[in-house]
Amino acid sequence: MCFHSKQTKSAQELKNRFNATFEKEDYFLPDEDVNGFTFPATPIITNTEPNKIQLFSWGLLPSWATDMTFRKNTLNAKIETIKEKPSFRQSVNNRCLIPVDGFYEWQWLDDKGKKKQKYLLALPNNELFCFAGIWNNWVDKSTGEIISTYTILTTEANALMAKIHNSKKRMPVLINKANEENWLMGKEIINNALDLEAIKIIR
């Protein structure tokens, strides 16, 4: 699964990389450790406004969620089952890109995960890449406020990630630059390899 990412690029670097404007740029701060369990607002690019970088809250809220506490359950979504799960099936056509320059996973060093080793997964030279995601606008019925939210899609781990994330053997769905537009347009993604390198963090 993916609950911690890294997005250290500046707003200008993001705008240059995606040739896009940045909505609410003044509210954006780069972060070495973006913790999903704090439900941060992070940069995303949606299929409906592909030329705009927006800040959406991590943790998708379906329309029927009664309050925002539900999003602790929807930081990630298995791509194999999003059309079946009530939390996600209404949002499967709402595709988005989540720009990052790395993510963190923990390797279990014993059977129960009491001892763990933290890894940072990144591209060479700390290049930007994207997670595949889906998004939704949720209305807070008590205030009428519209909250824009997203979830990161996950898939079966590749050989590298199966060694590192050895408890659940999952990983984020990674979108390479050549397929970013295809993902947003709803096309099937093929030949989408990203040459991630594992950087061991000693803590």
N, C-alpha and C positions, 0 to 999 in steps of 0.2 A: 504494500500500500504506500501511499505518499502523503505524509502529513507535515513535512518540513521541506521547504525549498529555499533557493537563494536567488535574489534579484538585486544585483548591485549596480546595474547600469543606470545612468542618469536618464532623466526625462528626454533630454536632447538626443542621447544615443538611441533610445527607443523610437523616437520620432524619425530619426534618420534611417534606422534599420527597416522600419515598416512603411516608410513614406506616408506617415499619417499624422494627423493633428492629435493633441492630447487634451482631453476634457478634464477639467479640474486639476490641472497640472500642479497647482500650488499645494494640493493635499497629498502629493506623492512623495515618499521618501524611500530611497534604496535601502535594502535590508539584507544582512549576511545570513539571517536565519528567520525566514517567514514561517511562523508557527500556525498551522491551520486551526489549532484549538483555541486561538484567540480571535478567529473569524475576521482576519484582516481584509481591508479593501485593497486589492492588488490590480495591476494593469491587465486588461484582457481586450481582445478584439473579437467582435461578434460578427456573425454572418449577415446581420441586417445593417450594420454600419462598419464595413470592412476598412474604411479609411480613417477610422477614429479609434484612438486608444482610450478606454474608459476604465474607471475604478469600480469593480464589483466585489462584493463580499464573498469570501470563500466559505462554502457550505450551502448547497442549493436548498431553497425553500420551495416546495411544491405549493400550488395554489390553496390546497386544503389544510396546510399546516396551521395550527391554532396560534402558535407563537414562535419566536425566533430560537427557542431552545432546541427545536427539532434539528437544526442544522449540524449539530454535533454528530448526527447519524449519516450525513450526506457530504462529507468532505471528499470522499472518493465514490466512484460508481464502476462496477464491473461492466466493461463494454459488451460482454457476452449476454448480459441480462437486462440492459437498460430498457428494452422494449417491453419487458414483462413486469418490472418492479414499479409499483404505484408511485414511488417517490420520483421516478425519472421518466416514465413513459410519455407523459405529456410534454416533455422538453426535448425529446430525441432529435427533433429537427432544428432546435436552437443550438447551433454549433458555435464553438468559440475556440480561440487560441489563447493560451496562457504563457506569455513570455517569461523565461527564467534563464539563469546562467549556471544552474546547478540544482541538485536536490540531495537530501540526506537519507540514508538508510542505516539500519543497525543489524549487524550480523550476530546471531546467537552463538555464544561460545560454549554453552552447555544446553542440556535438553529442555530446561525450563526458562531459559532466557534471563537468568539472574546475572550472568556475565555477558556483556555485549561490547562489540567494537563498532564505533561510528565511522561511516564512510561518507565522503562527498563524491558524488557522481557528476562529472562535467565533461564538456568538450575540450579538446586541446585549445590552448590560448584563451580559455574562459569565454568562448563565443556564446552568443545568445542562441537559444533554441526554444521550441514551444511544446507544451503539453497539449493534448487534445482535451477539450472539455465541452460541457453543455451548460446552458444558463437558463434562468427564469426570473421574471419580475414578480415579486410577491407583494401583496397589499396588506399592510397592517390594519386590521379591521378596527382597532381601537383608536387609531390616529388618522387613517387614510394615507399614510406615508407609503410610497413605493420603494421597496428594497430590492436592488438588483443583485442576484446571487449566482454562483456557479459551482460546479463540481469537476474534479479531475477524473478522467476516465483511466481505468487500469486494465492490464491484460496479463497473460501468463508471462513469467519472467524469462528473459533470454539466458544464455549460458552464463554470462557475467553476473547478471542480477540474481540468478538462482543460487550462486555461491555466496553472494553478499546478503540478500534478503532471504535467508535460508529457512525462515519459519513459515511464512505464507507463500513464498515464491511467486510474488506478484511484482509488477512495475508499472509506472505511468505509461500511457500511450504517447510516444514521442513523435512529433511531426517535423520532418526535415524541411528546409526552406523551399525546396522544389514542390512540396506537396501542401504548403500552407493554404494557398488559394483553393486547391482541390478539396481540402477538408471543409473549408467554409462553404463551398458551393454544394456540399452534400455528396460528392463523388467518393467512390471506393478508393482507398489508399493501398497502393502496392509499391514494392521496392522502396521501402521507407527506412532503410537502415541508417542509424546514427552511430558513429564511432565514439561511444562514451569511454572515458578512462576513469578508473577508480583512484581517487586520491585518499590515502589512508590518513585519518585524523587521530592523533594520539591524545587521549584525555584521561 
